[in-house]
């Protein structure tokens, strides 16, 4: 299990786009972190009959991944942002987690479903959906990894636009088709619990 994760992580690191400059490098790191978390959740689903981990918060789901040794470094869930601190033990607290998840994903869900994304945005789980900025989000954009294993850092659009489009092919390598929820209700979990 660990060997397959390390191979997938190395392939990801080699194939991710390289950017220069201070800000783009931070964005690229967040995108790679979201992708790494998604790979661990995918491995969990393989070991659990296609069911992704479930919980009451993203913190609880990530703790499950640590407890079952899909992830060994709790620092994978942290990047510098207001109100957050890096975990010093393997027991996560909400203040150690900077990512949200979609809860209870199934193997037959669409590849365009956002699975892991940087906290501070509310996701529309609808066709043509967007990520809407919340007060604790990064105003520059959101790091997101989709079920089809595509990861991107989606930048905030020009002023006057409501939300960040989640499915623009220009942002996503091997672009996934537009999201179709097929009458399924999805729930976004933050480090503290579900968004209202």
KEKE-3310 file (N, C-alpha, C; in steps of 0.2 Angstrom, whole numbers, plus 5000, padded with zeros to 4 digits):
npx = (5004:5009:5020:5014:5008:5019:5025:5014:5014:5027:5026:5016:5023:5033:5025:5017:5014:5027:5030:5036:5042:5037:5023:5016:5023:5018:5005:5006:5011:5000:4991:4997:4997:4983:4981:4989:4982:4970:4974:4977:4965:4958:4966:4961:4948:4949:4953:4941:4929:4926:4921:4923:4932:4921:4914:4911:4917:4931:4942:4940:4939:4952:4959:4956:4962:4975:4975:4973:4984:4986:4991:5006:5011:5005:5007:5004:4991:4991:4994:5001:4990:4978:4974:4977:4988:5002:5001:5007:5007:5001:4987:4975:4968:4955:4961:4973:4970:4969:4961:4945:4933:4923:4910:4907:4910:4907:4912:4905:4903:4904:4918:4922:4919:4923:4934:4944:4949:4956:4952:4940:4931:4915:4907:4898:4888:4883:4878:4889:4894:4902:4915:4914:4920:4924:4926:4938:4945:4958:4961:4966:4963:4958:4964:4961:4956:4950:4938:4942:4956:4962:4971:4971:4975:4964:4962:4956:4943:4942:4938:4921:4915:4905:4911:4922:4924:4922:4925:4933:4941:4953:4960:4963:4973:4972:4957:4942:4925:4911:4903:4890:4878:4868:4856:4860:4864:4877:4889:4898:4912:4920:4935:4929:4916:4901:4897:4883)
npy = (4994:5007:5007:5008:5020:5029:5028:5033:5046:5050:5050:5059:5071:5073:5075:5086:5103:5115:5130:5147:5159:5167:5166:5158:5146:5143:5140:5129:5120:5118:5113:5101:5095:5093:5084:5073:5070:5066:5054:5046:5044:5038:5026:5021:5019:5009:4998:4997:4992:5002:5013:5029:5037:5041:5054:5066:5078:5086:5084:5073:5063:5064:5060:5047:5042:5043:5035:5023:5021:5026:5038:5045:5057:5070:5083:5085:5090:5103:5120:5137:5148:5160:5157:5144:5130:5119:5102:5094:5081:5065:5066:5074:5091:5103:5115:5111:5107:5111:5109:5104:5092:5081:5072:5055:5049:5039:5025:5025:5039:5055:5058:5072:5077:5087:5082:5084:5100:5116:5124:5137:5140:5139:5125:5123:5110:5107:5106:5116:5122:5132:5138:5147:5161:5162:5170:5165:5160:5159:5173:5173:5161:5143:5127:5112:5094:5083:5069:5061:5061:5073:5088:5105:5122:5134:5150:5165:5174:5188:5204:5207:5195:5181:5169:5155:5147:5129:5119:5123:5119:5124:5125:5112:5098:5086:5088:5085:5081:5092:5093:5082:5080:5070:5069:5067:5071:5080:5083:5095:5094:5103:5107:5109:5103:5100:5112:5124)
npz = (5000:5004:4996:4983:4984:4986:4973:4965:4970:4966:4952:4951:4956:4946:4935:4937:4933:4931:4939:4940:4952:4968:4973:4963:4965:4978:4976:4967:4976:4985:4977:4973:4986:4988:4978:4982:4994:4989:4982:4992:4998:4987:4987:4999:4995:4986:4994:5002:4995:4985:4992:4998:5012:5026:5037:5050:5048:5039:5046:5054:5044:5038:5050:5051:5039:5043:5055:5049:5042:5029:5027:5034:5038:5047:5043:5030:5028:5031:5027:5027:5034:5040:5057:5057:5062:5062:5064:5078:5083:5079:5081:5074:5075:5071:5069:5063:5050:5033:5022:5014:5011:5000:5006:5008:4995:4981:4971:4958:4956:4947:4937:4937:4950:4963:4975:4985:4992:4995:5010:5014:5004:4997:4989:4974:4970:4957:4940:4930:4941:4954:4964:4979:4987:5004:5020:5026:5016:5003:4994:4981:4975:4973:4978:4970:4969:4958:4957:4946:4946:4942:4946:4951:4952:4954:4949:4956:4946:4935:4943:4948:4944:4949:4960:4957:4942:4942:4933:4921:4906:4902:4914:4919:4917:4904:4903:4912:4909:4910:4926:4931:4942:4943:4950:4963:4980:4987:5000:5008:5018:5031:5041:5053:5052:5043:5030:5031)
capx = (5000:5014:5024:5010:5007:5025:5026:5010:5016:5033:5024:5013:5027:5036:5021:5014:5017:5032:5029:5041:5039:5035:5016:5014:5025:5014:4999:5008:5012:4994:4988:5000:4995:4977:4982:4992:4977:4965:4977:4976:4957:4957:4968:4956:4942:4951:4953:4935:4924:4924:4918:4928:4931:4916:4915:4907:4922:4937:4947:4939:4941:4959:4962:4955:4968:4981:4975:4974:4991:4986:4995:5010:5013:4999:5008:5001:4985:4992:4998:5001:4984:4976:4970:4979:4994:5004:5000:5014:5006:4997:4980:4973:4963:4952:4966:4978:4968:4967:4957:4939:4932:4916:4909:4904:4910:4906:4916:4902:4902:4907:4925:4922:4917:4928:4935:4948:4950:4958:4947:4938:4927:4909:4907:4891:4888:4878:4881:4892:4895:4907:4918:4912:4925:4922:4931:4944:4949:4963:4958:4969:4960:4957:4967:4956:4958:4944:4938:4946:4963:4965:4972:4972:4974:4959:4962:4950:4943:4942:4933:4914:4913:4903:4913:4927:4921:4926:4926:4935:4946:4960:4964:4964:4977:4967:4951:4936:4919:4907:4900:4883:4877:4863:4851:4863:4866:4884:4890:4905:4914:4926:4938:4925:4910:4898:4894:4876)
capy = (5000:5012:5008:5011:5028:5033:5028:5037:5052:5052:5051:5066:5076:5074:5077:5092:5109:5119:5137:5151:5165:5165:5165:5152:5140:5141:5138:5123:5115:5117:5108:5094:5092:5091:5078:5068:5067:5062:5048:5041:5043:5033:5020:5019:5016:5002:4993:4997:4991:5008:5018:5033:5038:5046:5057:5072:5083:5084:5082:5066:5059:5064:5056:5040:5040:5043:5029:5017:5022:5028:5044:5045:5064:5075:5090:5085:5093:5110:5125:5143:5152:5163:5153:5137:5128:5113:5097:5092:5074:5061:5067:5080:5095:5107:5120:5108:5105:5117:5106:5102:5086:5079:5067:5049:5048:5032:5023:5027:5046:5057:5060:5079:5078:5089:5077:5087:5106:5120:5127:5144:5141:5134:5122:5122:5103:5107:5107:5123:5124:5137:5139:5154:5163:5163:5175:5162:5158:5162:5177:5171:5155:5137:5121:5106:5088:5080:5061:5058:5062:5079:5093:5112:5128:5138:5157:5170:5177:5196:5207:5207:5188:5178:5163:5152:5141:5123:5114:5125:5114:5128:5124:5105:5094:5080:5090:5081:5084:5096:5089:5081:5077:5065:5069:5065:5076:5079:5087:5097:5094:5108:5104:5109:5100:5102:5119:5125)
capz = (5000:5005:4990:4978:4986:4984:4966:4962:4972:4962:4946:4951:4957:4940:4929:4938:4929:4935:4938:4944:4956:4975:4973:4959:4969:4984:4973:4965:4982:4988:4972:4974:4992:4987:4974:4987:4999:4985:4980:4998:4998:4982:4989:5004:4992:4983:5000:5005:4990:4981:4996:5000:5019:5028:5043:5052:5047:5035:5051:5056:5038:5038:5055:5049:5035:5048:5059:5045:5039:5022:5027:5040:5040:5047:5040:5023:5028:5033:5024:5031:5033:5046:5061:5057:5065:5059:5069:5082:5084:5074:5082:5071:5077:5066:5067:5059:5043:5028:5017:5014:5007:4998:5010:5006:4988:4979:4965:4952:4955:4941:4938:4938:4956:4967:4981:4990:4990:5000:5014:5013:4998:4997:4982:4971:4967:4952:4933:4929:4948:4956:4971:4981:4992:5011:5024:5028:5010:4999:4989:4975:4972:4977:4975:4970:4965:4956:4957:4940:4948:4940:4951:4948:4957:4950:4951:4956:4940:4935:4947:4945:4942:4955:4961:4952:4939:4944:4927:4915:4903:4902:4920:4921:4912:4902:4906:4914:4907:4915:4932:4931:4949:4942:4956:4969:4984:4989:5006:5009:5025:5032:5046:5059:5050:5036:5028:5030)
cpx = (5004:5018:5020:5008:5013:5026:5021:5012:5022:5031:5020:5018:5031:5032:5017:5018:5021:5030:5035:5038:5037:5027:5014:5017:5021:5007:5000:5008:5005:4990:4991:4998:4988:4977:4984:4986:4972:4968:4976:4969:4955:4960:4964:4950:4943:4950:4946:4929:4921:4921:4924:4927:4925:4917:4911:4911:4927:4942:4946:4941:4949:4962:4961:4960:4974:4981:4975:4980:4991:4991:4999:5012:5007:5001:5006:4994:4985:4996:4997:4995:4982:4972:4972:4986:4996:5004:5007:5013:5002:4989:4979:4967:4961:4957:4972:4977:4966:4964:4950:4938:4924:4915:4905:4904:4910:4910:4912:4900:4906:4914:4926:4920:4923:4928:4938:4950:4952:4952:4946:4934:4921:4908:4899:4892:4882:4882:4883:4893:4901:4909:4917:4917:4921:4927:4937:4948:4954:4960:4960:4966:4960:4961:4962:4959:4951:4944:4942:4953:4966:4965:4973:4972:4970:4959:4956:4949:4943:4937:4926:4911:4911:4906:4919:4924:4925:4928:4929:4941:4953:4964:4966:4967:4972:4960:4945:4930:4915:4904:4893:4882:4872:4859:4854:4865:4872:4884:4897:4907:4920:4929:4934:4918:4907:4896:4887:4873)
cpy = (5006:5013:5010:5018:5031:5033:5033:5045:5055:5054:5058:5072:5078:5077:5083:5098:5112:5126:5141:5156:5162:5163:5159:5146:5138:5138:5130:5118:5113:5112:5101:5091:5089:5084:5072:5065:5063:5055:5043:5040:5038:5026:5017:5016:5010:4997:4993:4996:4997:5013:5022:5034:5043:5048:5063:5078:5081:5081:5075:5061:5058:5060:5049:5038:5039:5036:5023:5017:5023:5035:5044:5052:5068:5082:5090:5089:5101:5114:5132:5147:5154:5158:5145:5136:5121:5108:5095:5084:5071:5062:5074:5084:5100:5112:5118:5106:5111:5115:5104:5096:5085:5073:5061:5048:5040:5031:5025:5035:5049:5059:5068:5081:5081:5085:5081:5094:5111:5124:5134:5145:5136:5132:5121:5115:5103:5108:5114:5126:5128:5136:5146:5155:5164:5167:5172:5159:5162:5166:5176:5165:5149:5131:5115:5100:5085:5072:5058:5059:5068:5084:5100:5117:5133:5145:5161:5174:5185:5198:5207:5200:5185:5171:5161:5146:5134:5118:5117:5121:5118:5126:5117:5101:5088:5082:5085:5084:5088:5091:5088:5077:5071:5064:5067:5071:5075:5084:5088:5097:5099:5104:5104:5105:5102:5109:5119:5125)
cpz = (5000:4999:4984:4978:4984:4977:4963:4964:4968:4955:4945:4951:4950:4935:4931:4935:4934:4934:4942:4948:4963:4975:4969:4962:4975:4981:4970:4971:4985:4983:4973:4981:4992:4983:4978:4991:4995:4983:4986:4999:4993:4984:4994:5000:4989:4988:5003:5000:4987:4985:4999:5008:5020:5035:5044:5050:5042:5040:5053:5050:5038:5044:5054:5044:5038:5052:5056:5041:5032:5022:5034:5042:5041:5044:5033:5023:5030:5028:5028:5029:5040:5051:5061:5059:5063:5065:5072:5084:5079:5076:5080:5075:5071:5064:5063:5052:5039:5022:5019:5010:5005:5002:5007:4998:4986:4972:4958:4951:4950:4942:4939:4945:4960:4974:4987:4988:4996:5004:5013:5007:4999:4990:4980:4968:4962:4945:4932:4936:4949:4963:4973:4987:4999:5015:5025:5022:5007:4994:4982:4971:4976:4974:4976:4967:4964:4957:4951:4941:4945:4945:4948:4954:4952:4953:4951:4950:4941:4940:4944:4944:4949:4956:4955:4949:4940:4938:4921:4912:4903:4908:4922:4915:4911:4905:4906:4911:4912:4920:4931:4937:4948:4948:4962:4973:4987:4995:5007:5016:5026:5038:5053:5058:5044:5036:5028:5023)
residu = (UNK:UNK:UNK:UNK:UNK:UNK:UNK:UNK:UNK:UNK:UNK:UNK:UNK:UNK:UNK:UNK:UNK:UNK:UNK:UNK:UNK:UNK:UNK:UNK:UNK:UNK:UNK:UNK:UNK:UNK:UNK:UNK:UNK:UNK:UNK:UNK:UNK:UNK:UNK:UNK:UNK:UNK:UNK:UNK:UNK:UNK:UNK:UNK:UNK:UNK:UNK:UNK:UNK:UNK:UNK:UNK:UNK:UNK:UNK:UNK:UNK:UNK:UNK:UNK:UNK:UNK:UNK:UNK:UNK:UNK:UNK:UNK:UNK:UNK:UNK:UNK:UNK:UNK:UNK:UNK:UNK:UNK:UNK:UNK:UNK:UNK:UNK:UNK:UNK:UNK:UNK:UNK:UNK:UNK:UNK:UNK:UNK:UNK:UNK:UNK:UNK:UNK:UNK:UNK:UNK:UNK:UNK:UNK:UNK:UNK:UNK:UNK:UNK:UNK:UNK:UNK:UNK:UNK:UNK:UNK:UNK:UNK:UNK:UNK:UNK:UNK:UNK:UNK:UNK:UNK:UNK:UNK:UNK:UNK:UNK:UNK:UNK:UNK:UNK:UNK:UNK:UNK:UNK:UNK:UNK:UNK:UNK:UNK:UNK:UNK:UNK:UNK:UNK:UNK:UNK:UNK:UNK:UNK:UNK:UNK:UNK:UNK:UNK:UNK:UNK:UNK:UNK:UNK:UNK:UNK:UNK:UNK:UNK:UNK:UNK:UNK:UNK:UNK:UNK:UNK:UNK:UNK:UNK:UNK:UNK:UNK:UNK:UNK:UNK:UNK:UNK:UNK:UNK:UNK:UNK:UNK)
# end
